[in-house]
C-alpha cells in the first residue's frame, strides 16, 4: 500500500479493510513496493506487522493512532492474501516480484490483471465499436494527431487527462472555442522537451459530466456499493479528493447492464475488486489499484462494505486450502 504515514483515517478506505481484518483476529502486515527484495530465490518484503492494540477501537482515528507494529523481513509466500492498495502509477517491476508467489498466495488484484489494467488504457481499449459503453477515447503522445482529433470532432468540448493520473488530478476540459491554447496545453501535458514524453487521454465529453459522476465498487464482478459524486461550484472534477460532495445513487437499468458486462471481463482478467466511474451510463474509468469511497458509501447507506470484502477474502482462502488438501501429485500423471 501507500505509506502508513499518508493514511487519512477519517476518509481512507484501506484502513477500513485493515481494521476489519484485525477485528476478526487475522494477522495483518503492511508494506510498500520499495521494501521488496529477493534473497536466495525467495521473495521477501520488509513488513510492519500489526501487534496491537489489545483492544481494537471502532473509531478509525483512534485505531490508526493506537496501532503498534513489529518490523521484520518476511517471505511473501507465508501470507494467505496480498491486497494491492498502492496508488498509481504502478512500478511494473513490482509485478515481477509478485509473479514468484502468485501460485502460493491469493493476490487481489491478480498479477496478470494488474499488468493489463493498472492504467487507463485498459478502459480505452475495451472493444465497444458502437460506443454503447465507452465514450470515444483516444490515447496518444502525438500532438499533431491529438490536435486533428479535436479539430475533427463534432463536439465542442472534450476531456483531457494524463494516462496515469488518479483522484481527478490533471483533468481539464478542452473547448474548440479556445483552440489557440490547445497546442500549448498538449505540450505541457505530454512534455516532449524532457526526452521521455507522457501519454494523455482525450475523450468525448459526456453530457451530464458537469453534474458529477457515479462511483460503483465492484467485488468479484458484482456491484456492492454506489454513490454519486458532485463537483464543487469551482471545479469540474467530482472526486472527493478534489472537493466534491457525495449522495445516494440507485443504479439504472443501463448502469446494471454496463456493470454486468464489465464485471464479467474484470473477473476473467483477474480483477476482483475495482471502482467504476460512470457518467450517463457510460464507463469513464476503472480503478483497479486503490479504489476508494468505502467510508462514504458506508455513511450514506449505514453499511460496512469492508465486511463484504473480508468475507470474500476468507471464502477464497478457505476454498484454496480445500483444493490444496485434495491435491495429489499422482493425479497429474497418466498411466504409461
C-alpha contacts under 8 A as a table, 3 or more apart, distances in Angstrom:
res1	aa1	res2	aa2	distance
1	X	4	X	7.87
1	X	30	X	6.95
1	X	31	X	6.25
1	X	32	X	5.45
1	X	33	X	7.68
1	X	84	X	6.25
1	X	85	X	4.45
1	X	86	X	4.11
1	X	87	X	7.47
2	X	6	X	7.07
2	X	7	X	7.92
2	X	32	X	6.28
2	X	85	X	6.97
2	X	86	X	4.91
2	X	87	X	6.45
3	X	6	X	5.57
3	X	7	X	7.25
3	X	31	X	7.71
3	X	32	X	6.57
4	X	7	X	5.46
7	X	12	X	6.35
7	X	15	X	7.63
8	X	11	X	5.79
8	X	12	X	5.44
9	X	12	X	5.19
9	X	15	X	6.63
9	X	60	X	5.54
9	X	61	X	5.24
9	X	64	X	6.51
10	X	60	X	6.45
10	X	61	X	6.28
10	X	295	X	7.95
11	X	293	X	7.96
11	X	295	X	6.01
11	X	296	X	7.78
12	X	15	X	5.94
12	X	16	X	7.11
12	X	292	X	7.19
12	X	294	X	7.89
12	X	295	X	7.02
13	X	16	X	5.34
13	X	17	X	6.80
13	X	291	X	7.89
13	X	292	X	5.36
13	X	293	X	6.58
13	X	294	X	5.32
13	X	295	X	6.21
14	X	17	X	5.28
14	X	18	X	6.33
14	X	85	X	6.97
14	X	290	X	7.96
14	X	292	X	7.89
15	X	18	X	4.91
15	X	19	X	5.86
15	X	60	X	7.44
15	X	64	X	7.81
16	X	19	X	4.98
16	X	20	X	6.21
16	X	60	X	7.32
16	X	294	X	7.90
16	X	295	X	7.81
16	X	306	X	6.24
17	X	20	X	5.25
17	X	21	X	6.38
17	X	306	X	5.19
17	X	307	X	7.89
17	X	309	X	7.51
17	X	310	X	7.17
18	X	21	X	5.18
18	X	22	X	6.24
18	X	28	X	7.10
19	X	22	X	5.15
19	X	23	X	6.08
19	X	60	X	7.73
19	X	63	X	7.71
20	X	23	X	5.02
20	X	24	X	6.37
20	X	306	X	6.46
20	X	307	X	6.64
20	X	310	X	7.17
21	X	24	X	5.24
21	X	25	X	6.54
21	X	26	X	5.37
21	X	27	X	7.59
21	X	28	X	7.07
21	X	310	X	6.82
22	X	25	X	5.11
22	X	26	X	5.40
22	X	27	X	6.78
22	X	28	X	6.73
22	X	56	X	7.81
23	X	26	X	7.52
23	X	56	X	6.69
27	X	49	X	7.49
27	X	50	X	7.13
28	X	49	X	5.85
28	X	50	X	5.75
29	X	47	X	5.99
29	X	48	X	5.38
29	X	49	X	3.95
29	X	50	X	5.93
30	X	47	X	5.68
30	X	48	X	5.36
30	X	49	X	6.40
31	X	35	X	6.70
31	X	45	X	6.95
31	X	46	X	6.57
31	X	47	X	4.92
31	X	48	X	6.41
32	X	35	X	5.55
32	X	36	X	7.49
32	X	86	X	7.76
33	X	36	X	5.68
33	X	94	X	6.35
35	X	45	X	5.19
35	X	46	X	5.14
35	X	47	X	7.64
36	X	43	X	7.28
36	X	44	X	5.88
36	X	45	X	4.34
36	X	46	X	6.72
36	X	94	X	7.82
36	X	97	X	7.45
37	X	43	X	5.84
37	X	44	X	5.15
37	X	45	X	5.82
37	X	97	X	7.94
38	X	41	X	5.97
38	X	42	X	5.38
38	X	43	X	4.42
38	X	44	X	5.80
38	X	97	X	7.96
39	X	42	X	5.28
39	X	43	X	6.54
39	X	44	X	7.21
42	X	75	X	6.84
43	X	75	X	5.77
43	X	76	X	6.12
43	X	77	X	7.66
43	X	97	X	6.67
43	X	98	X	7.93
43	X	100	X	7.05
43	X	101	X	7.60
44	X	73	X	6.23
44	X	74	X	5.28
44	X	75	X	4.17
44	X	76	X	5.49
45	X	73	X	5.46
45	X	74	X	5.62
45	X	75	X	6.53
45	X	76	X	6.77
46	X	71	X	7.09
46	X	72	X	5.60
46	X	73	X	4.22
46	X	74	X	6.36
47	X	71	X	5.71
47	X	72	X	5.59
47	X	73	X	5.94
47	X	74	X	6.54
48	X	69	X	5.46
48	X	70	X	5.52
48	X	71	X	4.56
48	X	72	X	6.75
49	X	69	X	5.25
49	X	70	X	5.12
49	X	71	X	6.30
49	X	72	X	7.90
50	X	67	X	6.73
50	X	68	X	5.74
50	X	69	X	4.60
50	X	70	X	6.48
51	X	67	X	7.56
51	X	68	X	5.50
51	X	69	X	5.45
51	X	70	X	6.46
52	X	55	X	7.75
52	X	66	X	7.52
52	X	67	X	5.55
52	X	68	X	4.77
52	X	69	X	7.09
53	X	56	X	6.09
53	X	63	X	7.95
53	X	66	X	6.09
53	X	67	X	5.66
53	X	68	X	6.26
56	X	63	X	6.47
57	X	60	X	7.31
57	X	62	X	6.30
57	X	63	X	5.40
58	X	62	X	7.85
58	X	63	X	7.18
59	X	62	X	5.27
59	X	63	X	6.01
60	X	63	X	4.97
60	X	64	X	5.93
61	X	64	X	5.10
61	X	65	X	6.18
62	X	65	X	5.16
62	X	66	X	6.04
63	X	66	X	5.19
63	X	67	X	6.07
64	X	67	X	5.61
74	X	78	X	7.87
75	X	78	X	5.95
76	X	79	X	5.89
76	X	101	X	6.94
76	X	105	X	7.96
77	X	80	X	7.80
77	X	101	X	5.67
77	X	104	X	6.01
77	X	105	X	6.12
78	X	105	X	7.89
79	X	82	X	7.05
79	X	105	X	6.39
80	X	104	X	7.93
80	X	105	X	5.33
80	X	106	X	6.23
80	X	317	X	6.57
81	X	105	X	5.64
81	X	106	X	4.78
81	X	107	X	5.76
81	X	108	X	7.47
81	X	313	X	7.52
81	X	317	X	7.66
82	X	105	X	6.89
82	X	106	X	6.28
82	X	107	X	4.73
82	X	108	X	6.31
83	X	107	X	6.02
83	X	108	X	5.03
83	X	109	X	7.06
84	X	107	X	7.41
84	X	108	X	6.07
84	X	109	X	6.50
84	X	289	X	6.38
84	X	290	X	7.35
85	X	289	X	5.58
85	X	290	X	4.66
86	X	90	X	7.56
86	X	289	X	6.11
86	X	290	X	5.99
87	X	90	X	7.16
87	X	166	X	7.80
87	X	289	X	6.30
87	X	290	X	5.94
88	X	118	X	7.48
88	X	119	X	7.61
88	X	164	X	6.25
88	X	165	X	6.99
88	X	166	X	6.72
88	X	289	X	6.89
89	X	118	X	7.56
89	X	119	X	7.34
89	X	164	X	5.52
89	X	165	X	7.55
90	X	94	X	7.66
90	X	118	X	6.74
91	X	94	X	5.67
91	X	95	X	7.70
92	X	95	X	5.48
92	X	96	X	7.03
92	X	115	X	7.23
93	X	96	X	5.00
93	X	97	X	6.61
94	X	97	X	5.24
94	X	98	X	6.43
95	X	98	X	4.93
95	X	99	X	6.02
95	X	111	X	5.95
95	X	114	X	7.92
95	X	115	X	7.10
96	X	99	X	5.07
96	X	100	X	7.20
97	X	100	X	5.92
97	X	101	X	7.82
98	X	101	X	5.48
98	X	102	X	6.07
98	X	111	X	6.83
99	X	102	X	5.34
99	X	111	X	6.71
100	X	103	X	7.71
101	X	104	X	5.37
101	X	105	X	6.01
102	X	105	X	5.37
102	X	106	X	6.66
102	X	107	X	6.61
102	X	110	X	7.81
102	X	111	X	7.22
103	X	106	X	7.60
106	X	110	X	7.67
106	X	316	X	7.90
106	X	317	X	7.32
107	X	110	X	5.09
107	X	111	X	6.99
108	X	270	X	7.98
108	X	271	X	7.20
108	X	272	X	6.45
108	X	273	X	7.11
109	X	113	X	6.50
109	X	114	X	6.28
109	X	270	X	6.23
109	X	271	X	5.08
109	X	272	X	5.85
109	X	273	X	6.65
109	X	288	X	7.30
109	X	289	X	7.70
110	X	113	X	5.08
110	X	114	X	6.12
110	X	270	X	4.98
110	X	271	X	6.31
110	X	272	X	7.88
111	X	114	X	5.17
111	X	115	X	6.07
111	X	270	X	7.80
112	X	115	X	4.93
112	X	116	X	6.31
112	X	269	X	7.35
112	X	270	X	6.97
113	X	116	X	5.23
113	X	117	X	5.87
113	X	118	X	7.90
113	X	269	X	5.07
113	X	270	X	4.81
113	X	271	X	5.61
114	X	117	X	5.03
114	X	118	X	5.04
114	X	270	X	7.93
114	X	271	X	7.35
114	X	288	X	7.20
114	X	289	X	7.66
115	X	118	X	6.11
116	X	119	X	7.99
116	X	122	X	6.60
117	X	120	X	7.31
117	X	121	X	7.34
117	X	122	X	4.88
117	X	123	X	7.87
117	X	288	X	6.85
118	X	122	X	7.41
118	X	287	X	7.69
118	X	288	X	6.23
118	X	289	X	6.59
119	X	122	X	6.28
119	X	163	X	6.63
119	X	164	X	5.88
120	X	123	X	5.54
120	X	124	X	6.34
120	X	163	X	5.83
120	X	164	X	6.96
120	X	285	X	6.63
120	X	286	X	7.20
121	X	124	X	4.83
121	X	125	X	5.79
121	X	139	X	7.28
121	X	163	X	7.50
122	X	125	X	5.54
122	X	126	X	6.61
122	X	286	X	7.91
123	X	126	X	5.40
123	X	134	X	7.84
123	X	283	X	7.93
123	X	284	X	7.52
123	X	285	X	6.08
123	X	286	X	6.44
124	X	134	X	7.55
124	X	137	X	5.83
124	X	138	X	7.16
124	X	139	X	7.48
126	X	134	X	7.67
128	X	131	X	5.25
128	X	132	X	6.55
128	X	133	X	6.63
128	X	134	X	6.60
129	X	132	X	7.89
131	X	134	X	5.37
131	X	135	X	5.82
131	X	136	X	6.76
132	X	135	X	7.77
132	X	282	X	7.35
133	X	258	X	6.65
133	X	281	X	7.18
133	X	282	X	4.88
133	X	283	X	5.78
134	X	137	X	7.64
134	X	282	X	5.43
134	X	283	X	5.20
134	X	284	X	6.65
135	X	203	X	6.74
135	X	204	X	5.86
135	X	205	X	7.89
135	X	206	X	7.27
135	X	282	X	6.54
135	X	283	X	7.39
135	X	284	X	7.31
136	X	203	X	5.81
136	X	204	X	5.45
137	X	201	X	6.98
137	X	202	X	5.85
137	X	203	X	4.37
137	X	204	X	6.52
138	X	201	X	5.70
138	X	202	X	5.09
138	X	203	X	6.21
139	X	163	X	7.89
139	X	199	X	6.63
139	X	200	X	5.77
139	X	201	X	4.65
139	X	202	X	6.40
140	X	143	X	7.90
140	X	145	X	7.87
140	X	146	X	7.18
140	X	199	X	5.31
140	X	200	X	5.81
140	X	201	X	6.81
141	X	146	X	7.92
141	X	190	X	6.07
141	X	197	X	6.97
141	X	198	X	6.15
141	X	199	X	4.62
141	X	200	X	6.21
142	X	145	X	5.42
142	X	146	X	6.35
143	X	146	X	5.14
143	X	147	X	6.07
143	X	183	X	7.35
143	X	186	X	6.50
143	X	187	X	7.27
144	X	147	X	5.12
144	X	148	X	6.26
145	X	148	X	5.15
145	X	149	X	6.31
146	X	149	X	5.02
146	X	150	X	6.34
146	X	202	X	7.57
147	X	150	X	5.25
147	X	151	X	6.22
147	X	182	X	7.69
147	X	183	X	7.07
148	X	151	X	5.05
148	X	152	X	5.98
149	X	152	X	5.25
149	X	153	X	5.98
150	X	153	X	5.25
150	X	158	X	7.54
150	X	176	X	7.36
151	X	176	X	7.32
153	X	156	X	7.53
155	X	158	X	7.16
155	X	204	X	7.36
155	X	205	X	7.58
156	X	175	X	5.79
156	X	176	X	5.36
156	X	177	X	7.52
157	X	173	X	6.57
157	X	174	X	5.56
157	X	175	X	4.58
157	X	176	X	6.44
157	X	204	X	7.25
157	X	205	X	5.81
158	X	173	X	5.79
158	X	174	X	5.12
158	X	175	X	6.62
158	X	202	X	6.74
158	X	203	X	5.68
158	X	204	X	4.84
158	X	205	X	4.65
159	X	171	X	7.05
159	X	172	X	5.93
159	X	173	X	4.76
159	X	174	X	5.95
159	X	201	X	7.85
159	X	202	X	5.67
159	X	203	X	5.07
159	X	204	X	6.26
159	X	205	X	5.75
160	X	171	X	5.90
160	X	172	X	5.41
160	X	173	X	6.16
160	X	174	X	6.58
160	X	200	X	7.05
160	X	201	X	5.70
160	X	202	X	4.76
160	X	203	X	6.59
161	X	165	X	7.31
161	X	169	X	7.91
161	X	170	X	5.55
161	X	171	X	4.56
161	X	172	X	6.48
161	X	200	X	5.81
161	X	201	X	5.32
161	X	202	X	6.81
162	X	165	X	5.37
162	X	170	X	6.30
162	X	171	X	7.36
162	X	189	X	7.05
162	X	198	X	7.71
162	X	199	X	6.63
162	X	200	X	4.53
162	X	201	X	6.06
163	X	198	X	7.80
163	X	199	X	5.75
163	X	200	X	5.01
163	X	201	X	5.92
165	X	168	X	6.95
165	X	169	X	5.63
165	X	170	X	6.81
166	X	169	X	5.68
167	X	239	X	5.95
167	X	240	X	7.77
167	X	241	X	6.09
167	X	242	X	7.17
168	X	171	X	5.82
168	X	237	X	6.08
168	X	238	X	7.65
168	X	239	X	5.81
168	X	241	X	7.74
168	X	242	X	6.78
171	X	237	X	7.19
172	X	236	X	7.56
174	X	178	X	7.67
174	X	182	X	7.09
175	X	178	X	5.52
175	X	179	X	6.85
176	X	179	X	5.15
178	X	181	X	5.81
178	X	182	X	6.89
179	X	182	X	5.04
179	X	183	X	7.55
180	X	183	X	7.07
181	X	184	X	5.52
181	X	185	X	6.39
182	X	185	X	5.05
182	X	186	X	6.21
183	X	186	X	5.09
183	X	187	X	6.15
184	X	187	X	5.12
184	X	188	X	6.22
185	X	188	X	5.05
185	X	189	X	6.28
186	X	189	X	5.16
186	X	190	X	5.85
186	X	191	X	7.85
187	X	190	X	5.22
187	X	191	X	5.24
187	X	192	X	6.90
188	X	191	X	5.11
189	X	198	X	7.01
189	X	200	X	7.17
190	X	197	X	5.30
190	X	198	X	4.56
190	X	199	X	6.19
190	X	200	X	6.75
191	X	194	X	6.33
191	X	196	X	7.84
191	X	197	X	5.31
191	X	198	X	6.57
192	X	195	X	5.68
192	X	196	X	6.46
192	X	197	X	4.54
192	X	198	X	7.55
193	X	196	X	7.98
193	X	197	X	7.56
194	X	197	X	6.83
205	X	209	X	7.35
206	X	209	X	5.76
206	X	279	X	6.84
206	X	280	X	7.04
207	X	210	X	7.66
207	X	280	X	7.13
208	X	211	X	5.36
208	X	212	X	7.11
208	X	279	X	6.97
208	X	280	X	6.61
209	X	212	X	5.26
209	X	213	X	6.52
209	X	279	X	6.26
209	X	280	X	7.87
210	X	231	X	7.44
210	X	236	X	6.31
211	X	230	X	5.92
211	X	231	X	6.91
212	X	228	X	7.01
212	X	229	X	5.38
212	X	230	X	4.32
212	X	231	X	5.68
212	X	237	X	7.32
212	X	238	X	5.21
212	X	279	X	7.41
213	X	228	X	5.82
213	X	229	X	5.42
213	X	230	X	6.81
213	X	238	X	6.61
213	X	277	X	6.47
213	X	278	X	5.66
213	X	279	X	4.99
214	X	226	X	7.02
214	X	227	X	5.77
214	X	228	X	4.40
214	X	229	X	6.05
214	X	249	X	7.60
214	X	276	X	7.85
214	X	277	X	5.61
214	X	278	X	4.97
214	X	279	X	6.29
215	X	226	X	5.64
215	X	227	X	5.57
215	X	228	X	6.31
215	X	229	X	7.28
215	X	275	X	6.48
215	X	276	X	5.58
215	X	277	X	4.79
215	X	278	X	6.45
215	X	293	X	7.93
216	X	223	X	6.28
216	X	224	X	7.53
216	X	225	X	5.84
216	X	226	X	4.53
216	X	227	X	6.88
216	X	275	X	5.59
216	X	276	X	5.02
216	X	277	X	6.59
216	X	278	X	7.79
217	X	223	X	5.65
217	X	224	X	5.80
217	X	225	X	5.29
217	X	226	X	6.39
217	X	273	X	7.38
217	X	274	X	5.90
217	X	275	X	4.56
217	X	276	X	6.39
217	X	291	X	7.63
218	X	221	X	5.81
218	X	222	X	5.18
218	X	223	X	4.38
218	X	224	X	5.87
218	X	225	X	7.51
218	X	263	X	7.32
218	X	272	X	7.42
218	X	273	X	5.57
218	X	274	X	5.20
218	X	275	X	6.05
218	X	276	X	7.38
219	X	222	X	5.36
219	X	223	X	6.32
219	X	224	X	6.45
219	X	272	X	5.52
219	X	273	X	4.72
219	X	274	X	6.85
219	X	309	X	7.31
220	X	263	X	7.48
220	X	266	X	7.98
220	X	267	X	6.14
220	X	271	X	7.62
220	X	272	X	4.51
220	X	273	X	6.41
221	X	259	X	7.84
221	X	260	X	7.35
221	X	262	X	7.63
221	X	263	X	3.86
221	X	264	X	5.76
221	X	265	X	7.98
221	X	266	X	6.29
221	X	267	X	5.68
221	X	272	X	6.53
221	X	273	X	7.89
222	X	259	X	7.17
222	X	260	X	7.20
222	X	263	X	6.08
223	X	226	X	7.57
223	X	259	X	7.04
224	X	305	X	7.44
225	X	297	X	6.42
225	X	305	X	7.52
226	X	248	X	7.30
226	X	249	X	6.19
226	X	250	X	7.34
226	X	251	X	7.66
226	X	297	X	6.64
227	X	246	X	6.54
227	X	247	X	5.82
227	X	248	X	5.01
227	X	249	X	4.91
227	X	250	X	7.86
227	X	297	X	6.44
228	X	246	X	5.56
228	X	247	X	5.29
228	X	248	X	6.10
228	X	249	X	5.54
229	X	238	X	5.33
229	X	239	X	6.64
229	X	240	X	7.23
229	X	244	X	6.20
229	X	245	X	5.56
229	X	246	X	4.52
229	X	247	X	6.62
230	X	238	X	4.93
230	X	239	X	7.84
230	X	244	X	5.30
230	X	245	X	5.10
230	X	246	X	6.08
230	X	247	X	7.96
231	X	234	X	7.87
231	X	235	X	6.03
231	X	236	X	5.95
231	X	237	X	5.40
231	X	238	X	3.87
231	X	239	X	7.14
231	X	243	X	6.96
231	X	244	X	4.35
231	X	245	X	6.45
232	X	235	X	5.46
232	X	236	X	7.47
232	X	237	X	7.75
232	X	238	X	7.13
232	X	243	X	6.10
232	X	244	X	5.21
232	X	245	X	7.08
235	X	238	X	7.69
235	X	242	X	7.92
237	X	242	X	6.52
237	X	244	X	7.08
238	X	242	X	6.80
238	X	243	X	7.24
238	X	244	X	4.63
238	X	245	X	7.23
239	X	242	X	5.17
239	X	243	X	6.72
239	X	244	X	5.35
240	X	243	X	5.16
240	X	244	X	4.49
240	X	245	X	6.24
240	X	246	X	7.68
241	X	244	X	7.09
246	X	296	X	7.37
247	X	300	X	7.02
248	X	300	X	6.37
248	X	301	X	7.70
251	X	254	X	7.94
251	X	255	X	5.54
251	X	256	X	6.26
252	X	255	X	4.97
252	X	256	X	6.23
253	X	256	X	5.15
253	X	257	X	6.34
254	X	257	X	5.14
254	X	258	X	6.24
254	X	281	X	5.98
255	X	258	X	5.07
255	X	259	X	6.18
255	X	281	X	5.19
256	X	259	X	5.01
256	X	260	X	6.09
257	X	260	X	5.07
257	X	261	X	6.26
258	X	261	X	5.26
258	X	262	X	6.05
258	X	281	X	7.29
258	X	282	X	7.84
258	X	283	X	7.77
259	X	262	X	5.19
259	X	263	X	5.46
260	X	263	X	5.02
260	X	264	X	6.32
261	X	264	X	5.60
261	X	265	X	6.74
262	X	265	X	5.17
262	X	266	X	6.11
263	X	266	X	5.06
263	X	267	X	6.35
264	X	267	X	5.42
264	X	268	X	6.20
265	X	268	X	5.06
265	X	269	X	6.09
266	X	269	X	5.12
266	X	270	X	6.22
266	X	271	X	4.77
266	X	272	X	6.68
267	X	270	X	4.99
267	X	271	X	5.27
267	X	272	X	5.73
268	X	271	X	7.48
271	X	274	X	6.86
271	X	288	X	6.96
273	X	288	X	6.72
274	X	286	X	6.71
274	X	287	X	5.55
274	X	288	X	4.70
274	X	289	X	7.50
274	X	290	X	7.85
274	X	291	X	6.06
275	X	286	X	5.68
275	X	287	X	4.93
275	X	288	X	6.62
275	X	291	X	5.15
275	X	292	X	7.48
276	X	283	X	7.04
276	X	284	X	7.68
276	X	285	X	6.03
276	X	286	X	4.73
276	X	287	X	6.47
277	X	283	X	6.10
277	X	284	X	5.51
277	X	285	X	5.19
277	X	286	X	6.35
278	X	281	X	5.86
278	X	282	X	5.40
278	X	283	X	4.67
278	X	284	X	5.55
278	X	285	X	7.38
279	X	282	X	5.28
279	X	283	X	6.66
279	X	284	X	6.83
283	X	286	X	7.85
287	X	290	X	6.69
287	X	291	X	5.55
288	X	291	X	6.51
292	X	295	X	7.93
293	X	296	X	5.16
293	X	297	X	6.13
294	X	297	X	5.33
294	X	298	X	6.04
294	X	304	X	7.92
294	X	305	X	6.43
294	X	306	X	7.48
295	X	298	X	5.13
295	X	299	X	6.23
296	X	299	X	5.13
296	X	300	X	6.11
297	X	300	X	5.13
297	X	301	X	6.09
297	X	302	X	7.91
297	X	303	X	7.44
297	X	305	X	7.86
298	X	301	X	5.55
298	X	302	X	5.31
298	X	303	X	4.58
298	X	304	X	5.26
298	X	305	X	6.51
299	X	302	X	5.31
299	X	303	X	7.00
304	X	307	X	5.80
304	X	308	X	7.59
305	X	308	X	5.31
305	X	309	X	6.47
306	X	309	X	4.96
306	X	310	X	6.12
307	X	310	X	5.26
307	X	311	X	5.93
308	X	311	X	5.00
308	X	312	X	6.18
309	X	312	X	5.18
309	X	313	X	6.40
310	X	313	X	4.90
310	X	314	X	6.10
311	X	314	X	5.23
311	X	315	X	6.20
312	X	315	X	5.10
312	X	316	X	6.22
313	X	316	X	5.21
313	X	317	X	6.22
314	X	317	X	5.19
314	X	318	X	6.10
315	X	318	X	5.14
315	X	319	X	6.20
316	X	319	X	5.21
316	X	320	X	6.13
317	X	320	X	5.08
317	X	321	X	6.13
318	X	321	X	5.18
318	X	322	X	6.30
319	X	322	X	5.11
319	X	323	X	6.29
320	X	323	X	5.11
320	X	324	X	6.30
321	X	324	X	5.03
321	X	325	X	6.28
322	X	325	X	5.12
322	X	326	X	6.31
323	X	326	X	5.17
323	X	327	X	6.08
324	X	327	X	5.06
327	X	331	X	7.93
328	X	331	X	5.60
328	X	332	X	7.72
329	X	332	X	5.68
329	X	333	X	7.69
330	X	333	X	5.58
331	X	334	X	7.49
